[in-house]
């Protein structure tokens, strides 16, 4: 036997088929090998196929019929193998069974500090084609310029690509994605964008959370603007989210505006809170569109002061509550009369001072109540 001779040949070799297709494959043994059709059998992905699907088409040719094929179990193809009776491999073929690609959808892009561009997309309504599918992001300046191809894939997930440099400002870009596999090509709709309209930036830095004196229901949050805001003369608005230590539910504060500090109120006494801040640049060189929210800053933790009220003490009855309320209102208005001269002086600082004084008053009364 010639060392270069193949023991057998399978036909068709490495076919590509749509899901649901049927296939008849043949294995023909070389005349140099003393094997007959009855000496052969077939396997698909290592599983022996039933003899009922075989047919001898000649002294040394055995066929197998495969009906209603499912998608390939692996993107490298399903292995159809022709064996000799003793288990030896005579020939093999890869079956690629799947679907043509669908049109990619939901293209979204963002630029970090106007220095680059990252885009991501979805692979279509069905998504899974069962075949290896290549995605290529292409872009060009509108009205002029040649097509460019993005090179850095999977930077922000499976379906994403990063363009690190050489992008022009004040120029709209056309961006699209092409999907291709063994069964065809699909092209997304073209997205039009200006880099200035999709700017995001780094999260705010130096986030600090601290107590507000002895106020048991408040925390103060302050932070620094991302450096890029100063470099590019961005304006910005901020958002805060916070949660208690033993919860996964975040509460969002939307109305922070462009301030770099905020006070959280209505919190639980003696509780650890985690706080994060993020930034959205806007009014960049006259752009009319809002920017894109940055990532959240790393969580910063702080705890509110613990309540000094005696655990297990009885609450006052209705009449006593009314008496307490009248007394505290009288105390507050006494403070107003003493410290405020007109509405302009009725600030949050004065209210905080009164709250601290009131809590200390509660503490003193509780201590007196504990004395025998």
Steps between C-alpha positions, in 0.01 A plus 500: 500500500630845410568705818327798337177313426189596701311200640163645392326812374180655636269699272391773537801630687434764774153612377313803640128441549194685628336372816234243407685382189559133416826351376617177337875449540712224347821334611699334219798281596816526291572198275834468679316395820335156527174631656142452385187705566386250765828564690410868561291703745434873574519725808382858553680686780619165634151342509449196278224553245237225462555240225147567378624831356774326292485386139767314297543684169771267371749238616708760688260796544269550800256791530321647804181707497461785751156665524388833652839606624521719810742787546864404545592422859831680453592792275792298358247260347357157584733208433364237258747206489522179297651204693625152422348208692785504756434868583775648288433843345494489122378855416323795656289799403376808690132586476421871549129527579350832594339823386618801300577804716230751580533874465683636809287743701512748789832666418601737780827693532677717754819706511713518815601864538478550120822300451361174360179320402356168620195340340296194587211323328266201521526210253135505390168377634598131500870550566618139493594379150683180614782601266806713563390852405740787445394855589676798346439858613554753224491880508569803285452874503173600346514660153865415447770262610554130445366205698701413809494170690514479879777271627462462880205267566341368823619801703158565656340158464460233233345730241711816525797676347729786602644771272788650702599808298495702178143620539385841383281738701219714355453234228215248483598136459318213335537174694374150414568133576537214253435138607618206292516121526503199268137559402502870418552866592273749680556874542353721773330832446741794491522706819587869471673672791728786600771423755394808702151353547615172658759617751539335837770555756665346803297459820531778758805458721576555870150409616467566873202416721484641853260560787316828545585574862280291727209483256404136503308499167742685269831454316701753297645393161764696310720418202736643239418550133677272251817675372379479140216738578760771556719392208214528249286766668212256548205578719361212700210373703525235768298215643534326836387155599514350848398184684515359849769244575271197513299582185565474127239765412639838403310826539583765240517877557436666162485869587863561594561730202855624443589528868787292640338439837168380629333412826304177543214524750236268640753224571490236771694577820803282575510352148786449254430641153686448172502799264599537131507801265503524122535781247335603173680764287292739292526827303825381345608759243136589442367144455123497552488140625557374851808290552513141622514412867841389624552184701420528868785589734626232736267462801586715802364402841398701808261451789240728650521574876318254724178612666538568872142409586468227766413161350178365646381825652128570473374753248294783648124475473295723277466787745868484586588505126300819451670657800844399365419637153384834639812522715734422207322748273536765769869417530548524123326835467703620797810415297360674193432814699845496653709412194306605188421849379269462200453206261844539347659372818281191527760269343571129529791573733266653758262205467791257551609684813150475640483125416829438683375695801169310494673160488719596793186607684344158433818333625494704823134412566566129439792501741286667765230240437746217573592632847339306791 
